[in-house]
Amino acid sequence: MSRAGERWSRVPFEQLKTPEVVRAMSLVFRDKGRVLDVGCNTGELLDFARKFGCVTSGLEYSDDSREVIRGKGHTPYQTFDEVSDQFEIITAFDLVEHLYDVPAFLSNCHSKLVNGGKLILLTGDIQSVSARAAGAHWWYVQYPEHIVFPSRFFFESLSNFKLENWVPTYAAAAYNYSFYRVLLSHLKRILIMKKYNGLPSWSPDHALIVLSKVDA
């Protein structure tokens, strides 16, 4: 039985994520659509969506986490095969980097979205300044968990989705360090001759990716 829910923070979404991500999601949720959060953990993003009047469902492998979201009043699923509804919005935060078959995942999401529905992803940006500087030492590369980092070009080239927005951001608000903390950390790293791993980041090293469904 999976107990992934024990590994992650249950801080409210609007406190955990950066202001730009909270603003972007607020604009999406204000239309009060049906939301499916893939990899929803214990439902913090769903809690946020419900504040806007959205109808909320979560897809989560962890048995314990599904019990939590069921207790909160969200509809839980374990696999895409269980999902029969269509949604205006599908979200997947901190998930894409774990997937071995991204095209299959995107196809599943496409099939569950209404015409013009949105798929919104949050993942590491392999083309960010800090990721490029760190190279193979980038902190977000964590084999065998974090193994795939599709580029912006990949999302722009999709035939079944249109890239509507690409919002540079951080994994969480706590990763957005002050300029002085970043500077002191880099000076210390130089003094001890330690290789740069991308933290603290010089600039946003993640992206909020907004895709809209395109019918073939």
Secondary structure, DSSP 4 states (H G I P E B T S, - for coil): ---GGGTS----HHHHS-HHHHHHHHHHHTT--EEEEET-TT-HHHHHHHTTT-EEEEE-S-HHHHHHHHHHTPEEESSGGG--S-EEEEEEES-GGG-S-HHHHHHHHHHHEEEEEEEEEEEE-TTSHHHHHHGGG-TT-BTTTB-----HHHHHT-SSEEEEEEEEE-SSGGG---HHHHHHHHHHHHHTTPPP-S-S-SS--EEEEEEEE---
